[in-house]
Amino acid sequence: MKNIVTASVEFYFKGEKFLPSITIELDKHLKGNAVLDSDNLYSFIAKENNIGMYSYEFEMMQAEAIKFQHVEGFVENYIAEGILDMKAFEARLA
């Protein structure tokens, strides 16, 4: 069974609301001891939504929490109020 989530961040920049997101197949990203922490997730979200890594817009995005939704698989058991307990999920995969 695949574990798929949509990670999104809602933030405001120059008075405009932004809601960039990405859909991630967690199993694929975590194979081969890859790390999927919040820093990596912000970078993935920025890259997929054409947000510069060295921009004020990126800094504003990083100031807000990543929310997880549209969940498939047993990863659902590790999400509470939109927050993913990545360490517990990774331990389950180990």
C-alpha positions in Angstrom: 0.0 0.0 0.0 1.3 3.4 -0.9 1.4 6.2 1.6 0.5 9.5 -0.2 -0.1 12.9 1.3 -0.6 16.4 0.1 1.6 18.9 2.0 0.6 22.6 1.9 1.5 25.8 3.5 -0.8 28.8 3.8 0.9 32.2 4.1 0.5 35.8 3.1 3.0 37.8 1.1 2.5 41.4 0.1 -1.1 41.2 1.1 -1.8 38.2 -1.1 -2.8 34.8 0.2 -0.7 31.9 -1.1 -1.4 28.1 -0.6 1.4 26.2 -2.4 1.3 22.4 -2.1 2.8 19.2 -3.3 1.6 15.6 -3.3 4.2 13.2 -2.0 4.5 9.4 -2.1 6.3 9.0 1.2 7.5 5.5 0.7 9.4 6.6 -2.5 11.1 9.5 -0.7 12.1 7.5 2.3 13.7 4.6 0.4 17.5 4.5 0.6 17.6 6.4 4.0 16.5 9.7 2.4 15.5 12.3 5.0 12.2 14.0 4.7 12.1 16.7 7.4 10.4 20.1 7.5 13.4 21.8 5.9 13.3 19.4 2.9 9.5 19.7 2.6 9.6 23.5 2.5 12.3 23.3 -0.3 10.2 20.7 -2.2 7.1 22.8 -1.9 8.9 26.0 -3.0 10.6 24.3 -6.0 7.3 22.8 -7.2 5.5 26.1 -6.9 8.2 28.4 -8.4 9.1 30.1 -5.2 12.7 31.2 -5.0 14.8 29.5 -2.3 16.5 32.8 -1.4 13.4 35.0 -1.5 11.4 36.9 1.1 8.4 34.9 -0.1 10.2 31.7 0.9 11.0 33.1 4.3 7.3 33.9 4.8 6.4 30.4 3.8 8.8 28.9 6.3 7.2 30.9 9.1 4.0 28.9 8.8 3.4 25.2 9.6 3.1 22.6 6.9 -0.4 20.9 6.9 -1.0 17.4 5.6 -4.3 16.4 3.9 -5.7 14.1 1.2 -4.1 11.1 2.9 -3.8 7.6 1.5 -2.4 4.6 3.3 -1.5 3.9 6.9 0.3 7.2 7.2 -3.2 8.5 8.1 -2.6 7.0 11.6 0.3 9.4 12.1 -1.5 12.7 11.2 -3.3 14.6 13.9 -4.9 18.0 13.2 -3.0 18.3 9.9 0.4 17.6 11.5 2.4 14.6 10.5 4.5 12.8 13.1 7.3 11.9 10.7 9.5 10.2 13.3 6.8 7.8 14.3 5.9 7.1 10.7 9.5 6.5 9.8 9.9 4.1 12.8 6.9 2.1 11.5 8.6 1.7 8.1 11.9 0.6 9.7 
